[in-house]
Amino acid sequence: MPIETEAQLEDLLSQPTPSLVETLRRLPGDILILGVSGKVGPAIAHMAKRAADAAGIPRRVIGVARFSEGDDRLLQSWGIDTIRCDLLDEAQVAALPHADHIVYLVGRKFGSTSDSSLTWAVNTYGPALALRRFSSSRFVLLSTGNVYPLSPCDSGGSRESDQPNPVGEYGMSALGRERIFEYFSRLQETPVTILRLNYACDLRYGVLVDLATQILQDRPIDLSMGYFNTIWQGDVNVMTLQSLALAAAPPTIVNLTGDETLSVREVCESFAQHLGKTPKFTGSEATTALLSNSARRQELLGPTTMTTANLIASVAAWLRQGGRLLNKPTHFEARDGKF
């Protein structure tokens, strides 16, 4: 069925699977979502609440953020408790209520080049405060594939066992965040799952939206980062919450991405058929790109539910009908790690 409204989209993004309901049935206790006000937070919180209700086990789902870009009334309308908190303030973090399960979505990427010290504070100091406060809780950290170096385009992408070697300060600070989680996990025996995500795609943002928008605006598409991975945001939401069951000390690490290495050129040509436009290209494909291998995700978290072809068609239909965009480009094409 075509997705025609944001209400339909939000419902789809927050629809829990039967396996997630069963996972939460086996994991009683409140769920605290730190950094809930970002792009992915509201839908994950809503899904957690719907899955918790379906599991029939009383629990609170609590969303925590500064809510600087909007209020928290939508979350509250879904039955999610909200707390306004500066997660870099030790006293405010200490005052947060206990929860058995923590979904950690806090991170800073864009603006990293202009204010590196804030990026490092958000990405490394903030996690230390949370891990000390919730030492006995179970964590899922939504990290990034940017901790990996660029890999050969025909390699199938970096694996979890590969040595991280990030490009640029954002990637370095993201690896720093992971190392803080690893340190406290070992020190406190705090169970953690680290999910290295790249790139989530909603119909309102993501690499596919970036490419389709450029085609519609007749802007040339740089082919130097000629390949990428993507995954439907609804699958990200399910797998993030499912990953609570994988948490261990030291951390379990899983690449959270789609099953294919996608060609920018081929994706744009597919969009052209849906949009009735001819894409314009500049440059040529380099031999390396930021790519992750999804084999472990498939083993531990199962298959995705949205094929690339369906996701491309859905994005194109959303744009044709003038669907709202978040206007937050991924800048996936950056090869120097500067965001």
N, C-alpha and C positions, 0 to 999 in steps of 0.2 A: 504494500500500500504506500503511495507517495506520502512524503512528509511535507505537509503544507503549512503548518503553524509551529511556533516555538513551543506551544503547549504539547503538541504531539511529539516534538523532538525531545523535550524534557522528560516526557513520560517514557519514551523509548530508552533514553540514556540512563534512567533510574530503575528500569525493570529488572528485578533480581531473577537469577536462574534458580531452578530447583536445587542444584548442587550448592549454590551459595546459601540458600535458606537452610539446607542441611548442615553446612559448615558452621553457621552461626548458632544453630541448635546445639551443636557439640561444644560451642565456646561461649558459655554464659558470661555475663558481665557487661558493664557499660562500655561504650565506644566513644572515645574522644578524638575529634578530628582537628588537628592543629594546622592553621593556615587554610581554613575552610572557605575563605572569601575569594580565592583565586579562580582561574578558569575551570578547573576540574572539581574543586571542592564541593560546590552545592549539589551536583549530581551524585557524587560519591556519598555524601551525607544522606541525600534523599533515598538512594538505593539501600544504604545501611538501615535506615528506618523502615523501609518497606520490607526488607528481608527479615529484620528483627520481629516485626509484627507478624509476618507469615510464619515465623518459627514458633510463635506462641510463647516466647520466654520474655517476661517483663525486663526491660532494660532502657536506660537512657542513651540516646545518641546526642552528643554535645558538640557543637561547632564553635571553635575558638579562632578569633582573628581580631585585628584592629577595626575591621569593617570601614576602612578609610575611603573606599570607593563606592560606598552604598550602604544601605541599612540591612538589617537582618530579618526583616519582617517576612520575606518569602520563606526562609528556612523555618521560622517559627510556625508559619501556616502549614508546613508539612509535619509538624509535631517534633521538630528538632529544637532542643534547648540551645541557646546561644550565650556566649560570654565574650565580652570585649576585653582584649588583653594585648599588651605589647609584649611579644614573645622574646624580646631582648631585655626585658626588665625582670631581674631575678625575683624581686618581691611579688610581682604579679604572677609569675609562673609558679612560685611556691604556693600561692593562694588558690590555684586551680584545684577542682575536686579530683579525687582519685578515680581512675578508670582502669579496668583490666586490659583494655585494648586501645592502642594509640595508632592512628593513621597520621603520619607526619608528611605534610604537603608543603612545608615552609621552604622557600628558596628564592634566591634573587639571581636573575640572569640578565635581563635587559637593563642597561645603565651600568653594567659592570666595568666598562672601560672608563666611564667618566667619574665613577666613585668606587674604586676598587676596595677601599677599606670597609665601606658599608657592605659590599658583597661578601667579603670574608667574614664580617661579623654575623650577618644573617646566616651564612652557610656553614659556619663552624662554631661560633660562640653560642648561638641560639640552640643548636642541637645538644650542646653540653648541658645547658640549663634544663632542657626537657628530660634528658636521660638521667640526670641526677635526681630530678623531682619524681620521675616515674620509674625508678630502678627495678621495681617488681612487676612492671607491666610488660605486655607483649607489643612490639612495634612493627609497623610496616613503613619503610622509608621510600618515597617516590624520588628516585635519583634520576640520572640521565646517562644516555649513551655517550655524552661528551667527555666522559672520563677516559674513553678510548682514543687512540690515535686514528688518523685516517688509514684505512686499510685498502688493499688492492680490490678493485671492483669485481673481480672474478673469484674472490676468496670465500664468498658466503658470509662475510662479516666477522667482527670480533666475537670471541667466545668469552664466557665468564672466567675461564681459566687463564686467559691472556693477561699479560701485564698491562695495567693502565698506563697511559702516557698521554695525558690531555694536552690539547693545543689551546693556549690562551689562558688568561686568569680566571675566567668563569669556569672552564673545565677543571683547572687546578683547584679552585675553591670547592667545586662539587666533589672532587676526589677527597679534599680535606674533610668535607661533611661525612663522606663514607668512612673515612679513617676514624673520626670522632665516634661514630656509631660502633665501629668495630672495637675501639678501645674500651668504651663503656660496656659493651656487650660482654667482652672477655672479663673485665674487672668486676662487674656486678652480676655476671651470668644472666644478663637481660636478653631474652630472646628477640631476635630481629630478622626481618626479611628486607633485603635491599633490592629494589626493582629499578633497573636501568632502562628508562623509557626513551624511545625515539621512533617516530614522532606520532603523537596522538592526533587524530583527526575527528573533529566535530564537523557539522556542516557550516559552522560560523568561524572556524579557524583551522589551521593546520597547513601542511605543505601543499596538499591538493587544492585547498582554497586559495593559497598564495598563487599557485600556477594558473588556476582557472581565472582568477581576477586579472592577472597580467595579460592573459589572452584576450579577455573581454575589453581591456583598456588599450589594446594594441601596443603594449609595452614589450620590448625584447626580453627574452628569457635567457639568462646566463647559463650556459651549459657546462661551465668548468666543474661545478659540483654536479656531475651528471647522473648520479644514482643516489637512491635514498630508500629508507624503510618507512612504512607508516602502518598504523593500526587504528581501527575504529574506537572512538572514545568509550562507547558502551562496553566493549570488551575490556578496555583498560579499567573501567570502574569495577566490573565483576572480578577481574583477576587481582586487582589491588586488595579488595576485601577478602577474596579467597586466600590471599597470601598470608593472612593472619595465622592460618593453620600451618604454614611452612616455617614460621619464625623459630630460630635456634640461636644458641650461643656456642661458638662464634656465628656471625650472621650467615644466612642463606642468601645467595646472590643469584638473581635471575634477570636475563635480558627480556624486557617487556616490549615486544615489537611484532610486526607482521611477519608472514612466512616468506615473503618474496623480496628480492633485490629489484627495485623498480627503476626503470630508465626514465629520466626527466623528459627526454625527447619523445619516447613512446607514450608516456602518460599525456603529454601535451597534444599529441596527434589524436589520442582517444578523446580528449576533451573537445578538440576541434570538431569532431563528428557530432557531439552533443550540442555544441554551442553555435555551430555554423560560422566559425571564425577560422582564420588561418594563423597559426602561431608564428611569431617571429623569434629567431634565435640569434644569439651572439656567442662568440667563442666556441670552444670545442671541449669534449669530455676529457677530464684528466684521468689518469690511470688509478687514482685513489679517491675514496669518499668516506664519509662517516657512516659506517654500516655495522649492524649487529646481527649475530646469528641467533635464531629463535628456537633452536632444537630443544634446549632445556626447558624453555617455557612450554613448548608443546608437550613435553614429557610430564611436567609437574602441574600445569594449569589447564591443559587441554587445548582444543582447537578454537580458533576465532569463529565468530558467527557472521561476519560481514566480509564478503569477498572484495577484492580490489575493484573489480568491474562494477559491482553494485555500489561501492562507495563513490567511485568516479561519477556514476550516473546520478546518484543522490545529490552530490555536491553541485553538479551541473544544473539539475532541476531546481535546487534551492536558489542558485544565483539567477537563473532565468526568471523566476517568479519574484525576484527582488527581496529575498530573505535577508534578515538582519545579519550583519557581520560584526565580530568583536573588534575588527581593525587592529589586530595584534599579530603582525607578521612573524613567522618563525625565524626568519633570517637563516634558514637552513643552508643557504648558498655560501655563507661565510666560511672560508677555508683557513682564516687566520685566528679563529677563536675569539674575535672581537665582536661583542654584542652591545 
